[in-house]
Amino acid sequence: MVGPKSESAEKRLAPRFLDTALRRAYRYSGDGTLQGARVPVTAKLSRKFYEKLGDGVANELVESFNSVDATYRSDLRELNELNFARFDAKVEQRWAQLDAKIEQRSAQLDAKLEQRVAELRAEMREGFAHVDQRFAEFETKLTKRLFAFWVTQAATTVGLVLGVVKLLR
């Protein structure tokens, strides 16, 4: 295992487990280095083990354990990178699908809105044509009534003028 770290070092170098900038899914320290990448696992064997096998064989066994651990770490890192790349590709694919779906729905809504606006304009034209017709009818009635009023007013005025002329004679 990796040697123990002090609490102040852990607080200073806040670890991140997902680094999207570097497209990595394993733990980095705050200074950008991979924690534990260069420190092999040091297996502690009992003193009796060293006494029975000897320092050379025990050290060789520890080095073998460390190389297996490094291999496993490397394999695990590669597997994590591959899985993260797959995950990232799937997320990108889903974003693209979502974007295409949003674009499609937006186009549908635009078409529907244009259709409704066209229908509203047609209704408004029909309504305005009806209002224009009603104004024309009203204008005709008003002209007839005003003409009748003017004729009666002119007749009254002519009658009054003739009456005044007869009186003055």
C-alpha positions in Angstrom: 0.0 0.0 0.0 1.0 3.6 -0.4 2.7 5.1 2.7 0.5 7.2 5.1 0.2 10.9 4.4 -0.2 13.6 6.9 -3.6 15.3 7.3 -2.2 18.7 6.2 -1.0 17.2 2.9 -4.4 15.7 2.3 -6.1 19.0 2.9 -3.6 20.9 0.7 -3.9 18.6 -2.2 -7.6 17.9 -2.6 -7.9 14.8 -4.8 -10.1 14.5 -7.8 -11.5 11.2 -9.0 -12.6 12.4 -12.5 -10.4 14.6 -14.6 -12.3 15.5 -17.7 -9.6 17.8 -19.1 -7.1 14.9 -19.2 -9.8 12.3 -19.9 -8.8 10.2 -16.9 -10.9 8.4 -14.4 -8.5 7.8 -11.6 -7.2 9.8 -8.7 -5.0 12.8 -9.1 -3.7 15.0 -6.4 -4.1 18.8 -6.5 -0.7 19.3 -8.0 -1.6 17.2 -11.1 0.3 14.1 -10.2 -1.2 10.7 -10.0 -1.3 9.7 -6.3 0.6 6.5 -5.7 1.8 6.0 -9.2 5.5 5.9 -8.5 5.3 4.3 -5.1 5.2 0.5 -5.3 3.4 -1.6 -2.7 5.9 -2.5 -0.1 4.9 -5.8 1.5 6.1 -6.2 5.0 7.0 -9.8 5.8 7.6 -11.1 9.3 11.2 -11.4 10.5 10.8 -15.1 10.8 10.1 -15.2 7.0 13.4 -13.4 6.3 15.2 -15.7 8.7 13.9 -18.9 7.1 14.3 -17.8 3.4 17.1 -15.4 3.7 17.1 -11.7 2.9 17.8 -12.2 -0.9 14.9 -14.6 -1.5 12.5 -12.5 0.7 13.5 -9.3 -1.1 13.1 -11.0 -4.4 9.6 -12.2 -3.3 8.7 -8.6 -2.3 10.0 -7.3 -5.6 7.9 -9.9 -7.4 4.8 -8.8 -5.4 5.6 -5.2 -6.3 6.0 -5.9 -10.0 2.7 -7.9 -10.0 1.0 -5.0 -8.2 2.5 -2.5 -10.7 1.2 -4.7 -13.6 -2.2 -4.8 -12.0 -2.2 -1.1 -11.5 -1.2 -0.5 -15.1 -3.9 -2.9 -16.3 -6.5 -1.3 -14.0 -5.5 2.2 -15.2 -5.8 1.1 -18.9 -9.2 -0.5 -18.1 -10.3 2.7 -16.4 -9.2 4.8 -19.3 -11.0 2.5 -21.7 -14.2 2.5 -19.7 -14.0 6.3 -19.3 -13.5 6.7 -23.0 -16.5 4.5 -23.6 -18.5 6.4 -21.1 -17.4 9.7 -22.6 -18.3 8.5 -26.1 -21.7 7.4 -24.9 -22.4 10.7 -23.2 -21.3 12.6 -26.3 -23.6 10.3 -28.4 -26.5 11.0 -26.0 -25.9 14.7 -26.1 -25.9 14.6 -29.9 -29.2 12.6 -29.8 -30.7 15.0 -27.4 -29.6 18.0 -29.5 -31.0 16.4 -32.6 -34.3 15.7 -30.8 -34.5 19.3 -29.5 -33.8 20.6 -33.0 -36.5 18.3 -34.4 -39.0 19.4 -31.8 -38.1 23.0 -32.4 -38.7 22.6 -36.1 -42.0 20.9 -35.4 -43.0 23.7 -33.1 -41.9 26.3 -35.6 -44.0 24.7 -38.3 -47.0 24.4 -36.0 -46.6 28.0 -35.0 -46.4 29.1 -38.7 -49.5 27.1 -39.4 -51.4 28.7 -36.5 -50.2 32.2 -37.5 -51.4 31.6 -41.1 -54.8 30.4 -39.8 -55.1 33.4 -37.6 -54.2 35.7 -40.5 -56.8 34.1 -42.7 -59.4 34.5 -39.9 -58.4 38.1 -39.5 -58.6 38.8 -43.2 -62.1 37.2 -43.2 -63.1 39.3 -40.2 -61.7 42.5 -41.7 -63.5 41.7 -44.9 -66.8 41.3 -43.0 -66.1 44.6 -41.1 -65.4 46.3 -44.4 -68.7 45.0 -45.8 -70.6 46.2 -42.7 -69.0 49.7 -43.0 -70.0 49.8 -46.7 -73.6 48.9 -45.8 -73.6 51.5 -43.0 -72.2 54.1 -45.4 -74.9 53.4 -47.9 -77.6 53.7 -45.3 -76.1 56.8 -43.9 -75.9 58.4 -47.4 -79.5 57.6 -48.0 -80.6 59.1 -44.7 -78.5 62.1 -45.1 -79.8 62.6 -48.7 -83.4 62.4 -47.4 -82.5 64.9 -44.6 -80.9 67.3 -47.1 -83.9 67.1 -49.4 -86.4 67.8 -46.6 -84.2 70.5 -45.3 -83.8 72.1 -48.7 -87.6 71.9 -49.2 -88.2 73.5 -45.9 -85.7 76.3 -46.6 -87.2 76.9 -50.1 -90.7 77.0 -48.4 -89.5 79.5 -45.8 -87.8 81.7 -48.4 -91.0 81.7 -50.6 -93.1 82.5 -47.5 -90.9 85.4 -46.6 -90.9 86.7 -50.1 -94.7 86.6 -50.3 -95.0 88.5 -47.0 -92.7 91.2 -48.1 -94.7 91.9 -51.3 
